[in-house]
Amino acid sequence: MWKNNHKNSTIILASRSPRRVELLKQIGLDCKIFPADIDESQLLDESPVQYVTRLAREKAAACTALLAEEYLDYPILAADTTVALSGMVLGKPIDDDDARDMLNKLAAGMHQVHTAVALSFNGAIEVLLSSTNVEMMPLSAEQIEKYIATGDHRDKAGSYGIQGLAGAWIKRIEGSYTGVMGLPIFETAALLRKHCIITI
């Protein structure tokens, strides 16, 4: 059984993602939601791994800086996920046309999903990375149009979510399913365990 000795199993989550909330509940943790709004622009010559790691760290730091004093001793968890294809970051779609373009690029090939998770606790921030290879099946224009019509692509890196309708397109993965969802449970638990926030 998972056990968290801090604040009755509650941590601060620097994210609005309901998927991350559900994944934390899976390991016995409740969340107080304090989203971190930062500039998510990619820096010049920044690789996808460098990009996602920096954003997770900056989100944790931004959330820590904004918290009221009563919450400052809570563990603060932040994460960022990006889809990468041939070293190029595919972020959240600007509009439906952008989503079509991304899905056409991802179809019938292998891409990477990188999720960095950051823990801010006791005055320090530590980051771990999960990287997963994902193979998507070939897609017809009709399949892409039907998917876009559902709206499921919105606000998702790479214009799809493996836990939703697009999961039917994923032929195989090499790595972490929860990492592709947006919060790698293994790495998250390792960070929390290291600081005795969970004890299993």
Backbone as CSV, one residue per row, in Angstrom:
resi,resn,N_x,N_y,N_z,CA_x,CA_y,CA_z,C_x,C_y,C_z
1,MET,0.846,-1.198,0.000,0.000,0.000,0.000,0.881,1.248,0.000
2,TRP,0.473,2.209,-0.821,1.201,3.471,-0.859,0.912,4.260,0.405
3,LYS,1.899,4.891,0.905,1.711,5.704,2.102,2.458,7.011,1.944
4,ASN,1.758,8.103,2.178,2.370,9.433,2.116,2.237,10.049,3.501
5,ASN,3.345,10.370,4.110,3.320,10.901,5.472,3.192,12.412,5.520
6,HIS,2.990,13.073,4.387,3.005,14.526,4.356,1.621,15.082,4.062
7,LYS,1.111,15.900,4.967,-0.127,16.650,4.745,-1.276,15.764,4.279
8,ASN,-1.422,14.603,4.937,-2.542,13.733,4.622,-2.627,13.379,3.137
9,SER,-1.508,12.966,2.575,-1.434,12.493,1.195,-1.763,13.557,0.156
10,THR,-1.427,14.805,0.427,-1.720,15.890,-0.505,-0.425,16.538,-0.989
11,ILE,-0.368,16.772,-2.299,0.737,17.519,-2.870,0.176,18.656,-3.717
12,ILE,1.041,19.592,-4.058,0.674,20.676,-4.972,1.005,20.218,-6.395
13,LEU,0.055,20.354,-7.306,0.278,20.000,-8.704,0.245,21.272,-9.539
14,ALA,1.352,21.554,-10.211,1.459,22.769,-11.029,0.937,22.500,-12.437
15,SER,-0.302,22.036,-12.513,-0.887,21.655,-13.797,-2.408,21.618,-13.681
16,ARG,-3.076,21.919,-14.806,-4.534,21.785,-14.867,-4.954,20.424,-15.407
17,SER,-4.012,19.574,-15.742,-4.296,18.328,-16.447,-5.084,17.334,-15.592
18,PRO,-6.306,17.003,-16.012,-7.057,15.986,-15.264,-6.410,14.612,-15.350
19,ARG,-5.655,14.355,-16.425,-4.966,13.068,-16.544,-3.907,12.922,-15.460
20,ARG,-3.179,14.001,-15.193,-2.149,13.932,-14.160,-2.774,13.751,-12.775
21,VAL,-3.899,14.394,-12.542,-4.607,14.218,-11.271,-4.991,12.757,-11.074
22,GLU,-5.549,12.139,-12.122,-5.972,10.748,-12.034,-4.781,9.814,-11.818
23,LEU,-3.672,10.089,-12.470,-2.501,9.237,-12.295,-1.928,9.351,-10.891
24,LEU,-1.980,10.530,-10.303,-1.516,10.681,-8.922,-2.452,9.974,-7.943
25,LYS,-3.743,9.997,-8.231,-4.691,9.258,-7.388,-4.392,7.767,-7.419
26,GLN,-3.881,7.308,-8.567,-3.538,5.895,-8.731,-2.507,5.450,-7.709
27,ILE,-1.638,6.380,-7.287,-0.639,6.021,-6.274,-0.972,6.642,-4.917
28,GLY,-2.256,6.931,-4.711,-2.738,7.318,-3.390,-2.541,8.756,-3.002
29,LEU,-2.371,9.655,-3.977,-2.109,11.054,-3.673,-3.255,11.951,-4.140
30,ASP,-3.622,12.912,-3.297,-4.554,13.967,-3.679,-3.760,15.220,-4.030
31,CYS,-4.392,16.102,-4.804,-3.691,17.285,-5.292,-4.441,18.558,-4.957
32,LYS,-3.677,19.587,-4.692,-4.177,20.956,-4.748,-3.632,21.541,-6.041
33,ILE,-4.509,22.085,-6.874,-4.124,22.534,-8.207,-3.706,23.997,-8.188
34,PHE,-2.454,24.231,-8.557,-1.931,25.587,-8.703,-1.174,25.652,-10.030
35,PRO,-1.872,25.869,-11.141,-1.203,25.855,-12.454,-0.106,26.902,-12.561
36,ALA,0.958,26.530,-13.223,2.071,27.454,-13.454,1.996,27.938,-14.893
37,ASP,1.785,29.222,-15.084,1.730,29.790,-16.425,3.079,30.424,-16.753
38,ILE,3.793,29.809,-17.673,5.113,30.304,-18.061,5.174,30.409,-19.587
39,ASP,6.184,31.078,-20.075,6.433,31.135,-21.508,6.973,29.769,-21.951
40,GLU,6.250,29.099,-22.854,6.652,27.764,-23.274,7.338,27.761,-24.636
41,SER,7.843,28.896,-25.047,8.551,28.970,-26.328,9.843,28.158,-26.259
42,GLN,10.133,27.465,-27.331,11.368,26.704,-27.415,12.531,27.637,-27.719
43,LEU,13.644,27.432,-27.046,14.826,28.251,-27.263,15.565,27.815,-28.532
44,LEU,16.331,28.701,-29.081,17.116,28.414,-30.278,18.092,27.271,-30.004
45,ASP,18.100,26.301,-30.903,19.006,25.143,-30.809,18.747,24.260,-29.591
46,GLU,17.572,24.378,-28.976,17.233,23.558,-27.815,16.625,22.241,-28.295
47,SER,17.176,21.132,-27.851,16.658,19.825,-28.249,15.327,19.555,-27.550
48,PRO,14.532,18.590,-28.046,13.277,18.250,-27.362,13.475,17.856,-25.899
49,VAL,14.539,17.090,-25.611,14.795,16.689,-24.225,15.171,17.893,-23.366
50,GLN,16.038,18.743,-23.865,16.400,19.958,-23.120,15.179,20.840,-22.901
51,TYR,14.350,20.944,-23.920,13.152,21.782,-23.861,12.184,21.310,-22.778
52,VAL,11.848,20.033,-22.804,10.852,19.527,-21.864,11.393,19.529,-20.428
53,THR,12.675,19.269,-20.278,13.277,19.284,-18.941,13.289,20.700,-18.364
54,ARG,13.638,21.661,-19.199,13.647,23.057,-18.738,12.246,23.521,-18.337
55,LEU,11.244,23.181,-19.152,9.882,23.640,-18.842,9.357,23.028,-17.545
56,ALA,9.628,21.755,-17.303,9.186,21.140,-16.051,9.816,21.845,-14.855
57,ARG,11.108,22.119,-14.956,11.810,22.811,-13.867,11.249,24.223,-13.673
58,GLU,11.031,24.943,-14.771,10.521,26.314,-14.671,9.090,26.353,-14.130
59,LYS,8.285,25.364,-14.484,6.927,25.300,-13.937,6.956,25.077,-12.424
60,ALA,7.834,24.179,-11.971,7.956,23.931,-10.534,8.419,25.182,-9.806
61,ALA,9.392,25.884,-10.385,9.908,27.106,-9.759,8.858,28.202,-9.736
62,ALA,8.110,28.363,-10.830,7.084,29.401,-10.902,5.977,29.147,-9.893
63,CYS,5.573,27.887,-9.764,4.532,27.541,-8.791,5.019,27.804,-7.370
64,THR,6.243,27.417,-7.080,6.818,27.634,-5.751,6.835,29.119,-5.404
65,ALA,7.195,29.955,-6.369,7.300,31.396,-6.131,5.949,32.044,-5.864
66,LEU,4.879,31.448,-6.372,3.554,32.064,-6.259,2.732,31.547,-5.079
67,LEU,3.183,30.493,-4.442,2.371,29.882,-3.391,2.305,30.750,-2.131
68,ALA,1.142,30.699,-1.513,0.981,31.353,-0.213,1.822,30.618,0.832
69,GLU,2.148,31.320,1.887,3.050,30.769,2.906,2.539,29.450,3.485
70,GLU,1.224,29.307,3.592,0.660,28.093,4.204,0.961,26.825,3.402
71,TYR,1.325,26.995,2.121,1.582,25.842,1.274,3.061,25.604,0.990
72,LEU,3.928,26.415,1.524,5.330,26.372,1.132,6.052,25.094,1.552
73,ASP,5.520,24.373,2.523,6.186,23.137,2.918,5.564,21.907,2.257
74,TYR,4.621,22.122,1.354,4.069,21.003,0.592,5.030,20.614,-0.540
75,PRO,5.056,19.342,-0.910,5.778,18.967,-2.134,5.052,19.556,-3.348
76,ILE,5.811,20.069,-4.294,5.233,20.659,-5.496,5.701,19.845,-6.700
77,LEU,4.741,19.343,-7.471,5.060,18.514,-8.617,4.653,19.236,-9.899
78,ALA,5.566,19.249,-10.856,5.290,19.839,-12.164,5.751,18.860,-13.239
79,ALA,5.138,18.947,-14.414,5.540,18.064,-15.512,5.323,18.772,-16.835
80,ASP,6.053,18.322,-17.830,5.831,18.824,-19.181,6.060,17.682,-20.158
81,THR,5.219,17.637,-21.181,5.270,16.573,-22.180,5.403,17.177,-23.565
82,THR,6.269,16.586,-24.369,6.352,17.011,-25.760,6.493,15.800,-26.658
83,VAL,5.983,15.949,-27.864,6.138,14.940,-28.908,7.253,15.414,-29.836
84,ALA,8.128,14.505,-30.192,9.252,14.861,-31.060,9.295,13.931,-32.260
85,LEU,9.538,14.511,-33.424,9.665,13.752,-34.661,10.927,14.215,-35.373
86,SER,11.871,13.301,-35.522,13.154,13.629,-36.166,13.813,14.842,-35.515
87,GLY,13.731,14.913,-34.179,14.367,15.992,-33.439,13.589,17.290,-33.402
88,MET,12.392,17.310,-34.008,11.569,18.522,-34.034,10.428,18.397,-33.028
89,VAL,10.230,19.443,-32.240,9.166,19.457,-31.245,7.818,19.702,-31.918
90,LEU,6.848,18.840,-31.604,5.469,19.038,-32.033,4.653,19.348,-30.779
91,GLY,4.345,20.603,-30.589,3.632,21.026,-29.391,2.127,20.895,-29.537
92,LYS,1.400,21.684,-28.769,-0.053,21.690,-28.863,-0.466,22.411,-30.150
93,PRO,-1.495,21.920,-30.833,-1.866,22.519,-32.118,-2.426,23.927,-31.959
94,ILE,-2.046,24.794,-32.882,-2.564,26.158,-32.886,-4.026,26.166,-33.311
95,ASP,-4.349,25.319,-34.292,-5.713,25.231,-34.811,-5.882,23.861,-35.469
96,ASP,-7.045,23.632,-36.085,-7.309,22.331,-36.692,-6.359,22.025,-37.848
97,ASP,-6.002,23.031,-38.627,-5.062,22.803,-39.732,-3.702,22.355,-39.212
98,ASP,-3.273,22.967,-38.132,-2.003,22.577,-37.509,-2.087,21.136,-37.024
99,ALA,-3.225,20.756,-36.449,-3.417,19.383,-35.982,-3.378,18.393,-37.143
100,ARG,-4.019,18.728,-38.259,-3.986,17.861,-39.439,-2.546,17.634,-39.900
101,ASP,-1.786,18.708,-39.939,-0.401,18.628,-40.384,0.407,17.718,-39.465
102,MET,0.242,17.872,-38.152,0.979,17.033,-37.206,0.607,15.564,-37.359
103,LEU,-0.679,15.271,-37.434,-1.123,13.878,-37.515,-0.656,13.223,-38.817
104,ASN,-0.650,13.978,-39.894,-0.120,13.445,-41.149,1.367,13.128,-41.042
105,LYS,2.099,13.939,-40.304,3.530,13.696,-40.116,3.781,12.479,-39.222
106,LEU,2.924,12.296,-38.226,3.127,11.203,-37.274,2.661,9.856,-37.800
107,ALA,1.679,9.867,-38.708,1.087,8.625,-39.204,2.121,7.746,-39.892
108,ALA,1.967,6.432,-39.679,2.787,5.420,-40.360,4.266,5.501,-40.014
109,GLY,4.574,5.936,-38.817,5.979,6.023,-38.430,6.172,6.009,-36.929
110,MET,7.432,6.155,-36.537,7.809,6.169,-35.130,8.151,7.594,-34.698
111,HIS,7.678,7.983,-33.512,8.061,9.268,-32.936,8.372,9.067,-31.462
112,GLN,8.838,10.118,-30.828,9.179,10.053,-29.403,8.260,10.959,-28.589
113,VAL,7.940,10.489,-27.391,7.227,11.317,-26.427,8.121,11.457,-25.201
114,HIS,8.476,12.688,-24.882,9.320,12.982,-23.725,8.475,13.669,-22.659
115,THR,8.500,13.139,-21.444,7.851,13.798,-20.317,8.866,13.959,-19.187
116,ALA,9.053,15.197,-18.769,9.911,15.480,-17.617,9.019,15.793,-16.430
117,VAL,9.372,15.252,-15.284,8.642,15.525,-14.051,9.605,16.159,-13.052
118,ALA,9.154,17.252,-12.435,9.998,18.002,-11.495,9.347,18.041,-10.122
119,LEU,10.135,17.832,-9.100,9.668,17.936,-7.723,10.405,19.073,-7.032
120,SER,9.639,20.031,-6.524,10.189,21.116,-5.719,9.852,20.830,-4.259
121,PHE,10.892,20.646,-3.436,10.662,20.256,-2.047,11.898,20.592,-1.229
122,ASN,11.681,21.147,-0.048,12.783,21.485,0.861,13.833,22.374,0.210
123,GLY,13.375,23.320,-0.609,14.267,24.318,-1.171,15.055,23.900,-2.400
124,ALA,14.750,22.727,-2.945,15.470,22.254,-4.130,14.485,21.710,-5.150
125,ILE,14.910,21.706,-6.416,14.098,21.146,-7.497,14.894,20.036,-8.163
126,GLU,14.264,18.884,-8.301,14.892,17.737,-8.953,14.009,17.291,-10.109
127,VAL,14.625,16.905,-11.218,13.888,16.545,-12.433,14.315,15.168,-12.922
128,LEU,13.328,14.359,-13.323,13.585,13.087,-13.980,12.858,13.079,-15.325
129,LEU,13.404,12.332,-16.277,12.872,12.306,-17.635,12.429,10.906,-18.020
130,SER,11.304,10.845,-18.707,10.832,9.603,-19.316,10.733,9.821,-20.822
131,SER,11.349,8.920,-21.609,11.290,9.010,-23.070,10.763,7.699,-23.632
132,THR,9.794,7.797,-24.527,9.118,6.622,-25.065,9.030,6.704,-26.583
133,ASN,9.347,5.604,-27.260,9.134,5.509,-28.696,7.702,5.046,-28.951
134,VAL,7.028,5.721,-29.870,5.628,5.425,-30.166,5.475,5.213,-31.671
135,GLU,4.872,4.089,-32.050,4.611,3.821,-33.461,3.127,3.987,-33.757
136,MET,2.819,4.849,-34.705,1.431,5.105,-35.092,1.145,4.435,-36.437
137,MET,-0.052,3.907,-36.586,-0.463,3.259,-37.828,-0.652,4.282,-38.954
138,PRO,-0.693,3.839,-40.198,-1.053,4.755,-41.285,-2.476,5.278,-41.083
139,LEU,-2.693,6.526,-41.454,-4.005,7.152,-41.272,-4.508,7.707,-42.594
140,SER,-5.788,7.516,-42.840,-6.407,8.121,-44.014,-6.846,9.535,-43.677
141,ALA,-7.083,10.341,-44.702,-7.589,11.697,-44.494,-8.923,11.655,-43.764
142,GLU,-9.740,10.656,-44.071,-11.051,10.532,-43.416,-10.903,10.255,-41.928
143,GLN,-9.979,9.377,-41.567,-9.760,9.092,-40.145,-9.320,10.346,-39.398
144,ILE,-8.410,11.091,-39.991,-7.928,12.313,-39.353,-9.068,13.326,-39.199
145,GLU,-9.886,13.479,-40.233,-10.997,14.440,-40.174,-12.003,14.047,-39.105
146,LYS,-12.318,12.768,-39.006,-13.269,12.315,-37.983,-12.725,12.562,-36.577
147,TYR,-11.426,12.346,-36.421,-10.809,12.572,-35.109,-10.820,14.056,-34.749
148,ILE,-10.451,14.890,-35.677,-10.429,16.329,-35.422,-11.828,16.844,-35.083
149,ALA,-12.844,16.277,-35.718,-14.223,16.695,-35.455,-14.650,16.425,-34.008
150,THR,-13.993,15.453,-33.346,-14.336,15.163,-31.956,-13.774,16.204,-30.985
151,GLY,-12.745,16.944,-31.415,-12.099,17.914,-30.532,-11.089,17.309,-29.583
152,ASP,-10.871,15.999,-29.693,-9.981,15.317,-28.756,-8.523,15.728,-28.918
153,HIS,-8.191,16.345,-30.047,-6.807,16.737,-30.320,-6.392,18.019,-29.618
154,ARG,-7.373,18.788,-29.168,-7.080,20.120,-28.635,-6.287,20.044,-27.335
155,ASP,-5.330,20.950,-27.187,-4.533,21.082,-25.974,-3.692,19.837,-25.678
156,LYS,-3.330,19.103,-26.733,-2.500,17.914,-26.548,-1.256,18.014,-27.420
157,ALA,-0.105,17.764,-26.824,1.143,17.761,-27.586,1.046,16.745,-28.711
158,GLY,1.438,17.147,-29.899,1.370,16.256,-31.041,-0.019,16.060,-31.598
159,SER,-1.003,16.734,-31.021,-2.406,16.702,-31.466,-3.118,15.380,-31.204
160,TYR,-2.613,14.582,-30.257,-3.342,13.356,-29.908,-3.067,12.982,-28.462
161,GLY,-3.984,12.181,-27.903,-3.787,11.626,-26.576,-3.910,10.118,-26.641
162,ILE,-2.949,9.396,-26.128,-2.966,7.932,-26.202,-4.098,7.344,-25.377
163,GLN,-4.551,8.082,-24.342,-5.598,7.578,-23.476,-6.996,7.812,-24.055
164,GLY,-7.079,8.494,-25.208,-8.376,8.784,-25.816,-8.587,7.978,-27.083
165,LEU,-9.372,8.542,-27.991,-9.712,7.855,-29.228,-8.481,7.475,-30.048
166,ALA,-7.456,8.320,-30.031,-6.265,8.057,-30.826,-5.463,6.863,-30.314
167,GLY,-5.794,6.366,-29.142,-5.127,5.167,-28.650,-5.304,3.986,-29.595
168,ALA,-6.392,3.998,-30.381,-6.639,2.924,-31.345,-5.664,2.965,-32.515
169,TRP,-4.945,4.050,-32.666,-3.975,4.196,-33.755,-2.566,3.771,-33.357
170,ILE,-2.333,3.551,-32.074,-0.972,3.293,-31.603,-0.657,1.809,-31.699
171,LYS,0.244,1.480,-32.618,0.588,0.084,-32.884,1.407,-0.507,-31.752
172,ARG,2.378,0.261,-31.261,3.200,-0.221,-30.150,3.956,0.944,-29.530
173,ILE,4.397,0.733,-28.299,5.261,1.710,-27.638,6.452,0.981,-27.038
174,GLU,7.538,1.693,-26.915,8.721,1.206,-26.212,9.027,2.221,-25.126
175,GLY,8.576,1.925,-23.908,8.772,2.871,-22.822,7.577,2.908,-21.890
176,SER,7.186,4.099,-21.496,6.187,4.297,-20.445,4.848,4.774,-21.006
177,TYR,3.809,3.967,-20.809,2.472,4.376,-21.229,2.027,5.621,-20.466
178,THR,2.254,5.656,-19.143,1.842,6.823,-18.361,2.679,8.044,-18.707
179,GLY,3.920,7.821,-19.170,4.729,8.934,-19.645,4.119,9.568,-20.875
180,VAL,3.593,8.748,-21.787,2.922,9.264,-22.972,1.635,9.988,-22.573
181,MET,0.973,9.525,-21.534,-0.230,10.197,-21.030,0.089,11.577,-20.461
182,GLY,1.298,11.748,-19.927,1.669,13.055,-19.400,2.259,13.068,-18.007
183,LEU,2.350,11.891,-17.357,2.989,11.828,-16.040,3.525,10.417,-15.828
184,PRO,4.821,10.211,-16.042,5.379,8.868,-15.881,5.367,8.446,-14.414
185,ILE,4.569,7.420,-14.119,4.387,7.023,-12.725,5.686,6.508,-12.102
186,PHE,6.480,5.764,-12.849,7.716,5.232,-12.268,8.635,6.358,-11.807
187,GLU,8.899,7.314,-12.693,9.799,8.420,-12.351,9.192,9.308,-11.265
188,THR,7.891,9.530,-11.338,7.220,10.342,-10.315,7.348,9.691,-8.948
189,ALA,7.061,8.403,-8.889,7.158,7.692,-7.618,8.592,7.670,-7.098
190,ALA,9.569,7.560,-8.002,10.969,7.551,-7.576,11.347,8.862,-6.894
191,LEU,10.890,9.979,-7.469,11.163,11.277,-6.847,10.482,11.389,-5.481
192,LEU,9.233,10.988,-5.409,8.483,11.104,-4.157,9.032,10.163,-3.090
193,ARG,9.440,8.978,-3.511,10.003,8.006,-2.575,11.333,8.501,-2.017
194,LYS,12.131,9.114,-2.867,13.441,9.611,-2.451,13.326,10.607,-1.308
195,HIS,12.243,11.380,-1.317,12.049,12.401,-0.288,11.036,11.955,0.777
196,CYS,10.776,10.642,0.829,9.903,10.050,1.852,8.486,10.611,1.821
197,ILE,8.040,11.048,0.650,6.670,11.533,0.497,5.739,10.350,0.291
198,ILE,6.242,9.313,-0.365,5.603,7.999,-0.327,6.635,7.010,0.158
199,THR,6.183,5.933,0.742,7.135,5.000,1.382,6.896,3.577,0.923
200,ILE,6.979,3.350,-0.358,6.929,1.987,-0.865,7.853,1.903,-2.079
